[in-house]
Amino acid sequence: MGHAATTNGMAAPVETLAGLVERVTYHNAENGFCVLRVKARGQRDLVAVVGRAFAPKTLSPRSACEA
């Protein structure tokens, strides 16, 4: 696990998470801050993810079936 700088100068832990975004609870298009609910690999329940995120790639149901 690495660390990323925050606005207050403290180091925040950084983790890599693989999964499917089930719900976008909040998203600020100006700065990328978001609150997500993610179905993560190896986790039974949805995981809350808070922070900045790049715009996720969106698949239509048809393209998801073709992939």
C-alpha positions in Angstrom: 0.0 0.0 0.0 1.3 3.4 -0.9 0.5 6.9 0.3 -0.8 10.1 -1.4 -0.5 13.7 -0.3 -3.7 15.4 0.9 -4.6 19.1 1.1 -3.6 19.2 4.8 -0.1 17.8 4.1 -0.8 14.5 5.8 -0.2 11.2 3.9 -3.3 9.2 3.1 -3.1 5.5 2.4 -3.8 4.4 -1.2 -5.3 1.1 -2.1 -6.1 -0.5 -5.4 -9.7 -1.8 -5.7 -11.1 -3.9 -8.6 -14.8 -4.2 -9.0 -18.0 -2.9 -10.5 -19.6 0.5 -9.5 -23.1 -0.3 -8.4 -24.1 3.2 -7.4 -22.8 6.8 -7.6 -24.1 8.4 -4.5 -22.3 11.8 -5.2 -20.0 13.1 -7.9 -18.5 16.6 -8.4 -17.6 17.0 -12.0 -15.3 20.0 -11.3 -12.8 18.2 -9.1 -13.7 14.5 -9.5 -14.6 14.0 -5.8 -17.2 11.2 -5.5 -18.9 8.7 -3.2 -19.4 5.3 -4.7 -20.8 1.9 -3.8 -18.7 -0.8 -5.4 -19.1 -4.6 -5.7 -15.5 -5.4 -5.1 -13.9 -8.7 -5.9 -13.7 -11.0 -2.8 -16.2 -8.9 -0.8 -19.7 -10.1 0.0 -21.2 -6.6 0.6 -20.9 -3.4 -1.4 -17.9 -1.3 -0.4 -18.1 2.5 0.1 -15.4 4.4 -1.8 -14.8 8.1 -1.0 -12.3 10.2 -2.8 -11.3 11.4 -6.3 -11.9 9.1 -9.2 -11.4 9.3 -13.0 -14.6 9.1 -15.0 -15.5 5.4 -15.2 -16.0 3.7 -18.6 -19.7 3.1 -19.1 -20.9 0.0 -20.9 -24.4 -0.3 -22.3 -26.1 -3.7 -21.5 -25.6 -4.7 -25.1 -21.9 -3.9 -25.2 -21.4 -5.6 -21.9 -22.9 -8.8 -23.3 -20.7 -8.6 -26.4 -17.5 -8.1 -24.4 
